[in-house]
Amino acid sequence: MSVNKLRVLALVHRHLIPPVKVEEGTDITAEPWRTEYDVISTLTAMGHEVQALGVHDDLGEIRRVATEWKPHIAFNLLEGFDDITIFDQNVVSHLELLKLPYTGCNPRGLLLARDKSLSKKLLAYHRIPVPDCEVVRIGRPIRRRKRLRFPLIVKSLTQEASIGISQASVVDTDEKLKERVVFVHESIGTAALVEQYIEGRELYVGILGNQTLQAMPVWELFFTNMPEGSRRIATDRVKWSVKYQNKYGIDSGQARELPEALAERIQHLCKRAFRALELSGFARIDLRLDEAGNPWVIEANPNPQIARGEDFAASAEKVGLSYETVLQRIINLGLRWQPESVA
């Protein structure tokens, strides 16, 4: 594809700076820097001039490179700052102060989506179906309101990537609920979200756009050989352990046997969720489809995983968008995005 050559500053975590070159035939799918390598090497092959900047706890480096090198755009691959997940929104705010265009979501969208309780309140206000939930803050008494009926799922209020989620996260007694809330407080160090558990299918929809949105085909996480009695949920091991995935036949792909009208309804619902949370650039909306065929929005993930062949890129390919096209669209959306205050 023909593109205008741009100077692209790739912001990556300091420990995830990828090698400049990988030997042919090397399998990088298990490497922690896989996404960074895929993005940087692909943009370079497309003709862009890409500089990777490892970021940890110093914003000054971003300012220095932005001033000296004058990139056209920052490709934001950060998922936190100084090992604190929710600080990624502050890095993006810094880019706005520098008046440096960036890819992905704006700071307000990151703030709204990251707090799962706040995002559910906003979605419910817009009549988007979400499971009932409540937050248990650290140091507060653990009491279940009667409207919350078992089974419930307990997760971190702000952490992503299924951190802290296991089969034990789904609870069906008050005793187990208390145990799991304490686990989240003590081992993850965040408030706990106690949410109505929706039995059903695990679905994802990728969204690309700012004002005009394109929804990718509905994607599904398949659990082929799960042990009897296991909950079909995206636990930490389901998402990240290749050995576990192979053992239990866990895979993802286009949702099967989903009526066209229902697929369109789900895509429309996801666009509404994207707008309600004021997201921009690209995101993945996670849903559950209950046994009666009702979709429930579980959460929105701005700036999702975009390694080649992973869910977002694979679903885009189903509608004819190559990996190169997706990355270029993400850049174009970033160049066009302007905060309302300067628009």
Wavefront OBJ file of the C-alpha trace (Angstrom):
o trace
v 0.000 0.000 0.000
v 1.223 3.526 -0.780
v 1.692 5.754 2.284
v 3.199 9.140 3.072
v 6.443 8.552 4.927
v 6.106 9.716 8.541
v 8.392 9.991 11.556
v 6.730 7.697 14.090
v 7.815 7.682 17.742
v 6.916 4.238 19.145
v 6.366 4.531 22.901
v 7.060 1.132 24.469
v 7.739 -0.103 27.980
v 11.448 0.006 28.744
v 11.620 -3.794 29.205
v 9.717 -4.429 25.933
v 12.017 -2.738 23.410
v 12.096 -5.333 20.618
v 15.237 -6.425 18.746
v 15.814 -4.546 15.485
v 16.007 -7.820 13.590
v 14.833 -11.342 14.336
v 16.426 -14.330 12.643
v 14.272 -15.846 9.921
v 12.215 -18.758 11.164
v 12.192 -17.555 14.800
v 8.830 -18.042 16.525
v 8.152 -14.774 18.341
v 4.581 -15.559 19.420
v 5.655 -16.278 23.011
v 8.014 -13.293 23.274
v 6.855 -10.489 25.621
v 7.872 -7.888 22.993
v 5.894 -9.538 20.197
v 3.379 -6.682 19.729
v 6.099 -4.037 19.808
v 8.142 -5.952 17.231
v 5.141 -6.516 14.941
v 4.128 -2.840 14.997
v 7.628 -1.357 14.620
v 8.882 -3.798 11.960
v 5.658 -3.502 9.923
v 5.608 0.313 10.004
v 9.299 0.344 9.003
v 8.634 -2.057 6.117
v 5.791 0.252 5.016
v 8.305 3.074 4.607
v 7.833 5.005 7.851
v 10.819 6.152 9.890
v 10.264 4.613 13.308
v 12.130 5.319 16.527
v 11.383 3.177 19.591
v 11.538 4.939 22.949
v 11.598 2.851 26.116
v 9.520 4.553 28.808
v 9.350 3.747 32.513
v 8.986 6.683 34.923
v 10.452 9.658 33.042
v 8.253 11.894 30.889
v 11.246 14.130 30.192
v 12.583 11.648 27.632
v 9.367 11.886 25.596
v 9.568 15.668 25.644
v 13.258 15.624 24.626
v 12.736 13.292 21.652
v 9.560 15.150 20.607
v 11.492 18.449 20.626
v 14.660 17.204 18.930
v 13.334 14.653 16.416
v 9.937 16.274 15.788
v 7.925 13.086 15.097
v 4.645 13.434 13.208
v 2.920 11.066 15.650
v 3.531 8.914 18.726
v 2.438 5.282 18.352
v 1.350 4.584 21.929
v 2.069 1.003 23.020
v 2.193 1.796 26.750
v -0.167 0.085 29.186
v 0.864 2.098 32.230
v 3.603 4.347 33.612
v 6.035 3.538 36.432
v 4.346 0.094 36.679
v 0.977 1.718 37.490
v -1.698 0.726 34.956
v -4.061 3.650 35.426
v -1.249 6.155 34.813
v -1.267 5.508 31.039
v -3.928 8.219 30.706
v -1.450 10.731 32.168
v 1.142 9.899 29.510
v -1.462 10.597 26.826
v -2.370 13.870 28.562
v 1.348 14.756 28.409
v 1.354 14.080 24.648
v -1.601 16.453 24.319
v 0.290 19.129 26.290
v 3.198 18.658 23.866
v 0.668 18.964 21.003
v 2.051 15.688 19.638
v -0.566 13.556 17.847
v -0.813 10.002 19.186
v -2.491 6.728 18.311
v -5.268 5.103 20.273
v -7.512 6.399 22.984
v -7.730 9.872 24.476
v -7.151 10.439 28.240
v -10.830 10.854 29.153
v -11.802 7.621 27.383
v -8.973 5.775 29.151
v -10.140 7.129 32.509
v -13.789 6.186 31.933
v -13.079 2.707 30.553
v -10.412 1.776 33.109
v -12.752 2.126 36.106
v -15.106 -0.800 35.498
v -17.742 0.472 37.944
v -17.827 3.986 36.503
v -17.975 2.642 32.947
v -20.902 0.358 33.847
v -22.797 3.306 35.342
v -22.300 5.279 32.125
v -23.301 2.347 29.934
v -26.406 1.666 32.048
v -27.356 5.350 31.764
v -27.269 4.913 27.978
v -29.487 1.810 28.307
v -26.691 -0.542 27.274
v -27.204 -3.858 29.108
v -24.504 -4.479 31.734
v -24.416 -6.925 34.661
v -25.346 -5.484 38.044
v -22.298 -4.842 40.232
v -20.873 -3.123 43.271
v -17.412 -2.045 44.428
v -15.734 -3.137 47.657
v -12.948 -0.690 48.536
v -9.904 -1.721 50.563
v -10.611 -1.311 54.273
v -14.397 -1.278 53.832
v -16.717 -4.003 55.212
v -17.541 -6.800 52.753
v -21.322 -7.017 52.550
v -23.371 -8.313 49.658
v -26.487 -6.365 48.738
v -29.530 -8.588 48.350
v -30.072 -7.531 44.728
v -26.756 -9.238 43.860
v -27.572 -12.930 43.577
v -25.160 -15.818 43.184
v -23.221 -16.765 41.157
v -21.040 -13.632 41.229
v -17.634 -12.935 39.728
v -15.004 -10.973 41.652
v -12.284 -9.040 39.804
v -9.974 -6.077 40.166
v -11.728 -2.746 39.650
v -8.997 -1.329 37.406
v -6.587 -4.064 36.267
v -6.821 -5.451 32.728
v -5.587 -8.546 30.890
v -7.462 -10.921 33.236
v -4.971 -10.221 36.049
v -6.222 -11.997 39.171
v -9.038 -13.832 37.370
v -9.207 -17.611 37.862
v -11.870 -20.289 38.244
v -12.048 -19.257 41.927
v -13.197 -15.769 40.853
v -16.740 -17.099 40.314
v -18.303 -17.536 43.757
v -21.610 -18.924 44.977
v -21.528 -18.341 48.751
v -20.956 -15.306 50.981
v -17.931 -17.035 52.508
v -16.283 -17.554 49.094
v -17.199 -13.980 48.131
v -15.359 -12.589 51.166
v -12.338 -14.819 50.490
v -12.079 -13.617 46.900
v -12.534 -9.929 47.726
v -9.722 -10.204 50.304
v -7.570 -11.944 47.650
v -8.076 -9.030 45.213
v -7.359 -6.452 47.931
v -4.222 -8.193 49.175
v -2.645 -9.734 46.074
v -3.584 -7.152 43.431
v -3.806 -4.113 45.685
v -6.943 -2.581 44.149
v -10.611 -2.280 45.029
v -12.697 -5.326 44.073
v -15.582 -5.337 41.613
v -18.332 -7.802 42.531
v -20.411 -8.468 39.429
v -23.376 -10.618 38.471
v -21.925 -13.626 36.630
v -23.441 -14.170 33.170
v -23.378 -17.815 32.125
v -22.881 -18.017 28.371
v -20.557 -17.348 25.452
v -17.495 -15.057 25.625
v -17.550 -12.571 22.726
v -15.336 -9.699 21.552
v -15.843 -6.950 18.988
v -13.029 -4.746 17.675
v -13.964 -1.131 16.906
v -11.916 1.227 14.744
v -12.673 4.944 14.394
v -13.246 8.315 16.032
v -16.620 9.761 14.981
v -17.318 7.255 12.196
v -16.930 3.738 13.583
v -16.265 0.395 11.940
v -17.135 -2.727 13.921
v -15.175 -5.892 13.131
v -16.868 -9.312 12.918
v -18.003 -10.745 16.259
v -15.175 -12.859 17.677
v -15.551 -15.677 20.202
v -13.336 -17.419 22.727
v -13.873 -21.152 22.288
v -13.514 -23.605 25.184
v -13.382 -27.021 23.517
v -12.178 -29.457 26.194
v -12.733 -27.715 29.507
v -13.012 -30.011 32.558
v -16.511 -30.825 33.817
v -17.887 -28.059 36.027
v -15.406 -25.400 34.860
v -16.657 -21.911 34.128
v -16.035 -20.767 30.573
v -14.319 -17.495 31.425
v -11.187 -15.713 30.195
v -8.929 -16.390 33.178
v -5.305 -15.327 33.424
v -4.194 -18.809 32.253
v -6.765 -18.971 29.453
v -5.387 -15.699 28.043
v -1.663 -16.107 28.560
v -0.637 -19.779 29.029
v -0.056 -21.476 25.657
v 0.332 -24.831 27.464
v -3.061 -24.400 29.170
v -4.673 -23.311 25.876
v -3.373 -26.410 24.082
v -4.394 -28.745 26.905
v -8.014 -27.539 27.039
v -8.557 -26.668 23.362
v -8.906 -22.924 23.943
v -8.912 -20.868 20.763
v -10.582 -17.800 19.318
v -12.161 -17.077 15.963
v -15.239 -15.696 14.259
v -18.347 -16.516 16.325
v -20.050 -19.653 15.000
v -23.769 -20.148 14.456
v -24.564 -16.559 15.290
v -27.616 -15.324 13.339
v -26.751 -12.349 11.129
v -29.348 -10.121 12.795
v -27.917 -10.892 16.242
v -24.344 -10.266 15.044
v -25.413 -6.862 13.680
v -27.224 -6.062 16.924
v -24.076 -6.912 18.915
v -21.890 -4.763 16.629
v -24.318 -1.837 16.987
v -24.321 -2.275 20.783
v -20.514 -2.150 20.798
v -20.451 1.064 18.758
v -22.879 2.602 21.272
v -20.615 1.517 24.137
v -17.556 3.011 22.379
v -19.364 6.358 22.030
v -20.856 6.316 25.537
v -17.368 5.956 27.043
v -15.976 8.669 24.718
v -13.304 6.371 23.305
v -11.214 7.145 20.218
v -8.841 5.341 17.862
v -9.508 1.664 18.451
v -10.877 -0.571 21.183
v -12.176 -4.042 21.915
v -15.554 -4.450 23.590
v -15.968 -7.635 25.679
v -19.404 -9.213 26.010
v -21.205 -12.287 27.296
v -24.091 -13.786 25.342
v -26.464 -15.463 27.797
v -28.351 -18.678 27.134
v -31.452 -16.713 26.083
v -29.432 -14.937 23.359
v -29.129 -11.578 25.171
v -25.787 -9.756 24.850
v -24.305 -8.082 27.932
v -21.413 -5.630 27.721
v -18.798 -6.628 30.305
v -16.129 -4.021 29.653
v -14.394 -1.874 27.063
v -10.671 -2.167 26.394
v -9.171 0.886 24.716
v -5.800 0.287 22.990
v -6.186 -3.514 22.947
v -3.521 -6.036 21.947
v -2.656 -5.501 18.263
v -0.010 -8.110 17.520
v -0.230 -9.608 14.041
v -2.716 -12.513 14.005
v -4.195 -11.719 17.443
v -7.957 -11.144 17.870
v -8.140 -7.494 16.752
v -5.953 -7.923 13.665
v -7.440 -11.323 12.788
v -11.036 -10.029 12.949
v -10.069 -7.022 10.787
v -8.576 -9.382 8.222
v -11.966 -11.100 7.920
v -13.346 -7.867 6.410
v -10.373 -7.374 4.089
v -8.231 -5.100 6.279
v -4.621 -6.277 6.174
v -2.366 -5.793 9.194
v -0.598 -2.942 7.371
v -3.949 -1.287 6.618
v -5.052 -1.534 10.266
v -1.838 0.090 11.535
v -2.082 2.846 8.921
v -5.747 3.475 9.813
v -4.783 3.722 13.506
v -2.121 6.306 12.588
v -4.524 8.266 10.355
v -7.127 8.343 13.134
v -4.482 9.632 15.544
v -3.425 12.385 13.147
v -7.062 13.468 12.748
v -8.029 13.316 16.423
v -8.095 16.615 18.298
v -9.044 17.255 21.920
v -12.291 19.230 22.082
v -10.517 22.123 23.784
v -8.324 22.767 20.716
v -10.650 21.491 17.985
l 1 2 3 4 5 6 7 8 9 10 11 12 13 14 15 16 17 18 19 20 21 22 23 24 25 26 27 28 29 30 31 32 33 34 35 36 37 38 39 40 41 42 43 44 45 46 47 48 49 50 51 52 53 54 55 56 57 58 59 60 61 62 63 64 65 66 67 68 69 70 71 72 73 74 75 76 77 78 79 80 81 82 83 84 85 86 87 88 89 90 91 92 93 94 95 96 97 98 99 100 101 102 103 104 105 106 107 108 109 110 111 112 113 114 115 116 117 118 119 120 121 122 123 124 125 126 127 128 129 130 131 132 133 134 135 136 137 138 139 140 141 142 143 144 145 146 147 148 149 150 151 152 153 154 155 156 157 158 159 160 161 162 163 164 165 166 167 168 169 170 171 172 173 174 175 176 177 178 179 180 181 182 183 184 185 186 187 188 189 190 191 192 193 194 195 196 197 198 199 200 201 202 203 204 205 206 207 208 209 210 211 212 213 214 215 216 217 218 219 220 221 222 223 224 225 226 227 228 229 230 231 232 233 234 235 236 237 238 239 240 241 242 243 244 245 246 247 248 249 250 251 252 253 254 255 256 257 258 259 260 261 262 263 264 265 266 267 268 269 270 271 272 273 274 275 276 277 278 279 280 281 282 283 284 285 286 287 288 289 290 291 292 293 294 295 296 297 298 299 300 301 302 303 304 305 306 307 308 309 310 311 312 313 314 315 316 317 318 319 320 321 322 323 324 325 326 327 328 329 330 331 332 333 334 335 336 337 338 339 340 341 342 343
